[in-house]
């Protein structure tokens, strides 16, 4: 909920109007469903938690009658919510506005530098009074780490999960780009 409220408030500060410049319902869905890959239901395959969460969200929408482009928008946003690509101006120009708006709210909630400055004065305090933080970001980080340690396929290099494992467990093998090149089956 905090991510949604932050997304909407930051969009308002930029002069973007809900249901005119962006679909408010899509912002809500992206924000409230973006970490489903970290749930017990989402910890079942070899995909990164972001892709698994995107699949769960898409299935939820389709089971509830949403079968149009909105499913793809939600899927893209959730699958890319920890990717550096989501900050690329070129990427953001080419994707629906809902992705940038929702992921901005997620970033503000996760503590992105400069995030609170995008909000009206006192807004974050009011949101936190209603929806306290309770150590959620650290708990999510712990869950990402646990999933990755249990199944290294969920933590490829240069991903959030991969970097968490690499930083917190430097003695574990870390696949570098050069190792990937050396192992390629083409021999080049």
Secondary structure, 3 states (H helix, E strand, C coil): CHHHHHHHHHHHHCCCCECCCECHHHHHHHHHHCCHHHCCCCCCCCCCHHHHHHHHHHHHHHHCCCCCHHHHHHHHHHHCCCCHHHHCHHHHHHCCHHHHHHHHHHHHHHCCCCCHHHCCCCHHHHHHHHCCCCCHHHHHHHHHHHHHHHCHHHCCCCCHHHHHHHHHCCCCCCCCHHHHHHHCCCCC
